[in-house]
Amino acid sequence: MKDVHDITFKSLMQEKKFFQSFFKQYLPAHVAKNIDWSTTQVFNISGEHIREVFPFDHKDKIRVTKDLADLAYIVEMNQNGKKKKTLISLHVEHQSNPDKLLPLRMALYIVGMLYEYAKVNDTDALPQVFSLIYYHGKQSPYPHKKDIWSMFDESYSAEQHLLNPIFIDVGTIPDEELLTHGETAGAELAFKHIFAANLGKYIDIIAQSLQGAGDNTTLNVLRYMLNAGEAPNGEAVVKRLRQALPKEDKLIMTIAEQLSQEKCVKALFQGKLEGKAEGKAEGKAEGELETKKLIAKTMLSNHFDLDTVKNITGLSHQELKKLITAH
């Protein structure tokens, strides 16, 4: 029966007289009277926004359909002497058993509609949106929450926080303030200055921020600065840190050695793969796999940890364990 309801209602809502009458009944009066119905266009949502955010494969239970929203319209609305693009989203709910997640689904439709509209139309300002849910299920009145805000616990101010993310632009935060951020200071300073042409100017302050950081934090920040962005002075970072930190600190020596080894291994790895690419296409994949295994064996024999070997070679933990067993 659901398909019959779908087809019937959608067919009716393609008729100009019908949808005008429908919206005049249910939209706020001041909205309906200012809409220029002659400008009406049906807006088909592709569902790409769902696939971009949730790239599920065919094995997953969640299924994305092309026809995400029941009906969506683009109209022009007269406002203060100007015509403004307006979106009307209409969801038709006719399930036998009412879905308590309906407000969440509707919110997904609306955000998706705005996202796709913004991608297609080159505009800095999003259009106004009016949404309607038309419910005609067996159980009436509808027994669940009717808006997304009321679905949250009363202790949480959903209207204030849900669609208002705390936006952090690290580039606008003064270095002096970042230095007070404790464990995250070194990473944040590295993120802030990684693309600077004069990165060397900031090495000392990054070194200062890492003096109280944990071993893993220091290692990850150094690895990032050696490999990320446009930083040409990765080795200088390590050298300066060795100078800035206490001489007896064996950690920085170990890190410097490990990072240097990783860099050499990556260069060797890339060179071998490029050499394979220049050869015959036949057997290329098999040759690349053997190269990866050879490099993995070398790294493992030099006591590199499994995660590091996996990150550099791309081999799985299972493949690495086989190499260790065979070795």
C-alpha distance (Angstrom), angle and dihedral (degrees) to the residues before:
residue distance angle dihedral
M1 . . .
K2 3.77 . .
D3 3.81 92.4 .
V4 3.82 90.6 50.6
H5 3.81 90.6 52.6
D6 3.81 90.6 47.1
I7 3.76 95.6 50.0
T8 3.79 94.3 43.4
F9 3.77 97.3 49.2
K10 3.79 95.1 42.0
S11 3.78 90.7 49.8
L12 3.77 91.0 51.2
M13 3.80 91.9 47.8
Q14 3.80 90.9 56.6
E15 3.80 88.9 64.0
K16 3.79 110.9 93.9
K17 3.80 96.5 -144.2
F18 3.78 91.9 46.7
F19 3.80 98.9 49.8
Q20 3.80 92.4 42.1
S21 3.79 90.2 53.7
F22 3.81 91.0 44.4
F23 3.79 95.3 51.7
K24 3.81 93.2 43.0
Q25 3.79 87.2 57.6
Y26 3.78 97.7 48.4
L27 3.79 110.3 24.0
P28 3.82 117.0 84.1
A29 3.81 107.0 -84.6
H30 3.81 94.4 -120.8
V31 3.82 89.3 54.2
A32 3.80 98.4 45.3
K33 3.80 94.9 48.5
N34 3.81 93.0 53.6
I35 3.80 96.9 50.4
D36 3.78 117.8 105.1
W37 3.80 97.8 -141.0
S38 3.79 92.6 -170.0
T39 3.82 87.9 72.4
T40 3.82 94.1 57.9
Q41 3.80 117.0 137.3
V42 3.79 126.8 176.3
F43 3.81 109.2 -121.7
N44 3.81 113.2 -147.6
I45 3.80 113.6 -156.5
S46 3.80 111.3 -148.4
G47 3.79 98.1 -160.4
E48 3.80 93.7 -127.1
H49 3.80 90.6 129.4
I50 3.80 89.1 63.7
R51 3.79 92.7 49.4
E52 3.81 91.3 49.2
V53 3.80 93.1 51.9
F54 3.83 98.1 35.0
P55 3.84 109.0 30.0
F56 3.80 95.1 -172.3
D57 3.78 119.8 174.5
H58 3.79 126.1 -139.1
K59 3.81 92.6 -88.7
D60 3.78 94.8 64.4
K61 3.75 122.5 95.9
I62 3.80 94.7 -132.1
R63 3.78 109.6 88.5
V64 3.79 124.7 -164.5
T65 3.79 117.7 -150.7
K66 3.77 126.6 -163.5
D67 3.78 92.8 -126.6
L68 3.80 97.7 64.3
A69 3.78 101.0 156.3
D70 3.78 121.3 41.0
L71 3.78 95.0 -131.8
A72 3.78 135.3 -10.8
Y73 3.78 129.6 -179.9
I74 3.78 136.5 -166.6
V75 3.81 113.7 -149.3
E76 3.78 136.9 163.1
M77 3.77 117.6 -116.4
N78 3.79 126.5 -160.7
Q79 3.78 110.0 -127.9
N80 3.80 125.1 166.7
G81 3.79 91.1 -20.1
K82 3.80 93.4 -50.7
K83 3.78 132.0 100.5
K84 3.78 114.7 -124.8
K85 3.78 129.5 -171.0
T86 3.80 110.7 -112.9
L87 3.79 130.9 -172.7
I88 3.79 122.5 -146.9
S89 3.79 116.1 -165.3
L90 3.78 118.6 -166.3
H91 3.78 122.5 -172.5
V92 3.79 118.5 -171.3
E93 3.80 114.6 -153.2
H94 3.79 117.3 -167.4
Q95 3.79 105.2 147.7
S96 3.78 117.3 143.3
N97 3.80 89.8 -131.6
P98 3.83 111.1 44.0
D99 3.80 113.8 -120.0
K100 3.81 111.5 -128.8
L101 3.82 89.6 -159.2
L102 3.80 91.4 62.0
P103 3.86 95.2 111.3
L104 3.81 90.0 52.4
R105 3.79 91.7 50.4
M106 3.79 90.4 48.9
A107 3.81 91.2 50.5
L108 3.80 88.9 52.2
Y109 3.80 91.0 51.7
I110 3.79 92.8 49.9
V111 3.80 96.4 47.3
G112 3.79 89.7 45.5
M113 3.78 91.7 50.3
L114 3.81 91.0 51.3
Y115 3.79 91.6 46.5
E116 3.78 93.9 52.4
Y117 3.81 92.5 42.8
A118 3.81 90.0 53.4
K119 3.81 91.8 48.9
V120 3.80 92.5 52.4
N121 3.80 98.2 39.1
D122 3.79 120.2 57.2
T123 3.78 99.4 -135.8
D124 3.80 136.2 129.6
A125 3.81 93.6 -151.3
L126 3.79 122.3 64.4
P127 3.80 117.4 -134.3
Q128 3.79 124.4 -108.3
V129 3.80 113.8 -92.6
F130 3.78 130.3 -151.4
S131 3.78 117.8 -176.4
L132 3.78 132.4 -166.7
I133 3.78 132.9 -171.7
Y134 3.80 114.1 -157.0
Y135 3.79 108.8 -161.3
H136 3.80 124.1 -170.7
G137 3.80 104.7 154.4
K138 3.79 126.5 145.5
Q139 3.80 93.4 -100.5
S140 3.78 112.1 68.0
P141 2.94 135.0 -148.2
Y142 3.81 95.0 39.5
P143 3.84 103.8 -106.6
H144 3.82 102.6 -153.3
K145 3.80 138.7 67.4
K146 3.80 112.0 -62.4
D147 3.80 101.2 -156.3
I148 3.79 133.6 40.5
W149 3.81 94.9 -121.3
S150 3.79 94.2 61.2
M151 3.81 90.8 51.4
F152 3.81 90.3 73.5
D153 3.77 126.7 80.7
E154 3.81 112.0 -89.9
S155 3.81 90.8 -119.1
Y156 3.82 90.2 68.2
S157 3.83 119.6 73.1
A158 3.80 94.9 -141.5
E159 3.81 96.1 171.8
Q160 3.79 89.6 55.1
H161 3.80 100.2 43.2
L162 3.81 112.4 20.0
L163 3.81 99.4 78.1
N164 3.79 95.9 21.6
P165 3.82 106.1 80.2
I166 3.77 120.5 -166.9
F167 3.81 98.8 -109.8
I168 3.80 115.7 -150.3
D169 3.82 117.3 -166.7
V170 3.78 101.2 -176.0
G171 3.80 91.1 -168.5
T172 3.81 90.4 68.7
I173 3.81 95.7 50.6
P174 3.85 113.4 96.5
D175 3.80 115.3 -117.2
E176 3.79 89.7 -123.2
E177 3.78 89.9 60.2
L178 3.80 93.6 45.8
L179 3.81 88.9 53.9
T180 3.81 88.2 64.6
H181 3.82 92.5 57.8
G182 3.79 95.2 91.7
E183 3.81 115.3 -152.8
T184 3.82 93.8 11.0
A185 3.83 96.2 49.2
G186 3.82 97.6 91.3
A187 3.79 94.4 46.9
E188 3.80 92.8 46.4
L189 3.80 93.0 49.5
A190 3.80 89.3 49.0
F191 3.81 91.1 49.9
K192 3.80 90.5 48.3
H193 3.80 97.7 50.3
I194 3.82 104.4 27.8
F195 3.82 93.1 104.6
A196 3.81 95.5 44.8
A197 3.80 114.5 122.5
N198 3.80 88.8 -140.5
L199 3.79 97.1 46.3
G200 3.79 90.8 151.5
K201 3.80 88.6 70.2
Y202 3.81 89.7 67.8
I203 3.80 100.5 43.5
D204 3.81 94.2 94.9
I205 3.80 94.6 52.3
I206 3.81 90.8 47.1
A207 3.80 89.3 49.7
Q208 3.79 89.3 50.3
S209 3.81 91.4 51.3
L210 3.82 92.3 51.8
Q211 3.79 96.8 52.7
G212 3.79 92.2 90.5
A213 3.79 97.2 33.4
G214 3.78 125.7 110.4
D215 3.79 122.8 -99.7
N216 3.81 95.5 -105.6
T217 3.80 92.6 47.5
T218 3.80 91.5 51.4
L219 3.79 92.9 47.3
N220 3.81 93.4 49.0
V221 3.81 93.7 47.3
L222 3.80 91.7 50.3
R223 3.79 92.4 46.6
Y224 3.81 89.2 49.7
M225 3.80 93.1 51.6
L226 3.78 92.0 48.5
N227 3.78 93.7 52.7
A228 3.80 112.0 21.6
G229 3.77 135.8 87.0
E230 3.78 120.0 -20.8
A231 3.79 97.6 -42.2
P232 3.83 108.2 144.7
N233 3.80 94.8 177.2
G234 3.78 102.7 64.7
E235 3.79 93.6 128.5
A236 3.80 90.6 47.5
V237 3.80 88.9 55.5
V238 3.78 91.2 57.0
K239 3.81 92.7 44.3
R240 3.81 92.8 49.8
L241 3.79 91.6 47.1
R242 3.78 90.2 53.3
Q243 3.79 87.2 54.8
A244 3.80 95.0 44.1
L245 3.78 98.2 48.9
P246 3.82 123.8 67.8
K247 3.79 113.4 -73.3
E248 3.78 92.1 -127.6
D249 3.78 91.2 55.1
K250 3.79 100.9 113.2
L251 3.79 91.0 -177.1
I252 3.79 95.1 74.4
M253 3.82 91.1 47.5
T254 3.80 90.4 51.4
I255 3.80 91.7 46.8
A256 3.79 92.7 47.8
E257 3.78 91.0 50.8
Q258 3.79 93.3 46.5
L259 3.80 93.7 47.7
S260 3.79 91.1 48.0
Q261 3.80 90.5 51.2
E262 3.79 91.5 47.1
K263 3.78 91.0 51.5
C264 3.80 91.9 50.7
V265 3.79 92.2 46.9
K266 3.83 91.4 49.6
A267 3.80 91.1 50.3
L268 3.80 90.7 49.4
F269 3.79 91.1 45.4
Q270 3.81 93.3 50.0
G271 3.78 92.5 46.0
K272 3.78 93.0 52.5
L273 3.81 92.4 47.8
E274 3.81 91.6 48.9
G275 3.78 89.0 50.1
K276 3.77 90.1 53.5
A277 3.81 90.2 49.0
E278 3.80 90.5 56.7
G279 3.80 91.4 52.8
K280 3.76 129.3 71.8
A281 3.79 117.0 -45.1
E282 3.81 90.0 -134.9
G283 3.78 110.3 94.7
K284 3.80 91.9 4.9
A285 3.82 95.8 129.6
E286 3.79 92.1 47.4
G287 3.81 90.7 48.3
E288 3.80 92.1 50.6
L289 3.81 90.8 51.2
E290 3.80 91.3 51.7
T291 3.82 89.7 49.3
K292 3.79 90.2 51.9
K293 3.80 91.0 50.1
L294 3.80 92.0 48.8
I295 3.79 92.3 51.5
A296 3.80 91.0 44.5
K297 3.81 90.5 53.5
T298 3.80 90.5 50.6
M299 3.80 92.4 49.5
L300 3.80 93.5 46.1
S301 3.80 91.0 50.6
N302 3.81 87.2 53.9
H303 3.81 90.6 54.1
F304 3.82 99.2 -107.2
D305 3.80 111.3 162.3
L306 3.81 119.1 -109.4
D307 3.81 95.4 -110.6
T308 3.81 92.0 54.6
V309 3.81 92.1 47.9
K310 3.79 90.5 47.7
N311 3.82 92.9 49.7
I312 3.80 93.6 49.8
T313 3.82 100.4 40.9
G314 3.79 100.8 30.4
L315 3.80 91.3 -133.2
S316 3.80 117.6 143.1
H317 3.80 124.2 -113.0
Q318 3.80 88.5 -110.2
E319 3.81 92.1 54.5
L320 3.79 91.3 47.0
K321 3.80 92.3 50.3
K322 3.81 89.0 53.2
L323 3.80 89.2 53.4
I324 3.80 91.4 49.3
T325 3.81 91.4 49.6
A326 3.81 91.9 47.4
H327 3.81 90.9 45.5
